[in-house]
Amino acid sequence: MERLVRFELIGHEFAFYTAAPEEEVDEIIRMVTELVKENSGSSASGSIPVGKVAVLASLNIASRYVELKRDFAKYKQETDERLLKLGGQIAEQLIPEE
């Protein structure tokens, strides 16, 4: 069942509907909040525009996603190779001796 989630970020209120578990939503909001804080740090010329902070946070999230996707593909390939090797070893043991 979907529910309305409201939160504040960079002085703006946001709201969206989701069916995700509350713990997951809390973790997502916490992650975005931390990334926004990291990307909006102090600069010599004052505060960074909200749009730029949002883009930088989005790029950080996308970077983490791409890295996880690459790591998962590598993990999957290595696991497939191990399973094939193990399957071959099992097959060798099952062949009856003449």
C-alpha positions as CSV (number, residue, x, y, z in Angstrom):
1,M,0.0,0.0,0.0
2,E,1.4,3.4,-1.0
3,R,1.9,6.1,1.5
4,L,2.9,9.8,1.3
5,V,6.4,10.6,2.5
6,R,7.3,14.2,3.3
7,F,10.8,15.5,4.1
8,E,12.8,18.7,4.0
9,L,16.0,19.2,2.1
10,I,18.0,22.4,1.4
11,G,15.2,24.5,2.8
12,H,12.6,22.9,0.6
13,E,9.8,20.5,1.4
14,F,9.4,17.4,-0.8
15,A,6.7,14.8,-0.9
16,F,6.2,11.6,-2.8
17,Y,4.2,8.4,-2.7
18,T,5.9,5.1,-2.1
19,A,5.2,1.5,-1.2
20,A,8.8,1.0,0.0
21,P,9.3,-0.1,3.6
22,E,9.8,2.8,6.0
23,E,13.4,1.7,6.9
24,E,14.3,1.8,3.2
25,V,12.8,5.2,2.7
26,D,14.6,6.5,5.8
27,E,17.9,5.2,4.5
28,I,17.4,6.7,1.1
29,I,16.5,10.1,2.5
30,R,19.5,9.9,4.9
31,M,21.8,9.1,2.0
32,V,20.5,11.9,-0.2
33,T,20.7,14.4,2.7
34,E,24.4,13.4,3.4
35,L,25.3,13.7,-0.3
36,V,23.7,17.1,-0.5
37,K,25.6,18.3,2.6
38,E,28.8,16.9,1.1
39,N,28.2,18.7,-2.2
40,S,27.0,22.0,-0.7
41,G,30.0,22.6,1.5
42,S,31.2,26.1,2.0
43,S,32.9,27.9,-0.8
44,A,34.7,31.2,-1.1
45,S,31.9,32.7,-3.1
46,G,29.1,31.8,-0.8
47,S,26.6,29.0,-1.1
48,I,26.3,26.8,-4.1
49,P,23.0,27.1,-6.0
50,V,20.4,24.4,-5.1
51,G,20.3,23.1,-8.7
52,K,24.0,22.5,-8.8
53,V,24.0,20.7,-5.4
54,A,21.2,18.5,-6.7
55,V,23.1,17.7,-9.9
56,L,26.3,16.9,-7.9
57,A,24.4,14.6,-5.5
58,S,22.8,12.9,-8.5
59,L,26.2,12.4,-10.1
60,N,27.5,10.8,-6.9
61,I,24.5,8.5,-6.7
62,A,24.9,7.5,-10.4
63,S,28.6,6.9,-9.8
64,R,27.9,4.6,-6.9
65,Y,25.3,2.8,-9.0
66,V,27.6,2.2,-11.9
67,E,30.3,0.9,-9.6
68,L,27.9,-1.5,-7.9
69,K,26.6,-2.7,-11.3
70,R,30.2,-3.3,-12.5
71,D,31.1,-5.1,-9.3
72,F,28.0,-7.3,-9.5
73,A,28.7,-8.2,-13.1
74,K,32.3,-9.2,-12.1
75,Y,30.9,-11.2,-9.1
76,K,28.4,-12.9,-11.3
77,Q,31.0,-13.9,-13.9
78,E,33.4,-15.2,-11.3
79,T,30.6,-17.2,-9.6
80,D,29.5,-18.7,-13.0
81,E,33.1,-19.8,-13.7
82,R,33.4,-21.4,-10.2
83,L,30.0,-23.2,-10.7
84,L,31.1,-24.6,-14.0
85,K,34.4,-25.8,-12.6
86,L,32.6,-27.3,-9.6
87,G,30.1,-29.0,-11.9
88,G,32.9,-30.5,-13.9
89,Q,34.6,-31.8,-10.8
90,I,31.4,-33.4,-9.6
91,A,30.7,-34.9,-13.0
92,E,34.2,-36.4,-13.0
93,Q,33.5,-38.1,-9.7
94,L,30.2,-39.5,-10.9
95,I,31.6,-41.2,-13.9
96,P,31.8,-44.9,-13.1
97,E,35.2,-46.6,-13.3
98,E,35.5,-49.4,-15.9
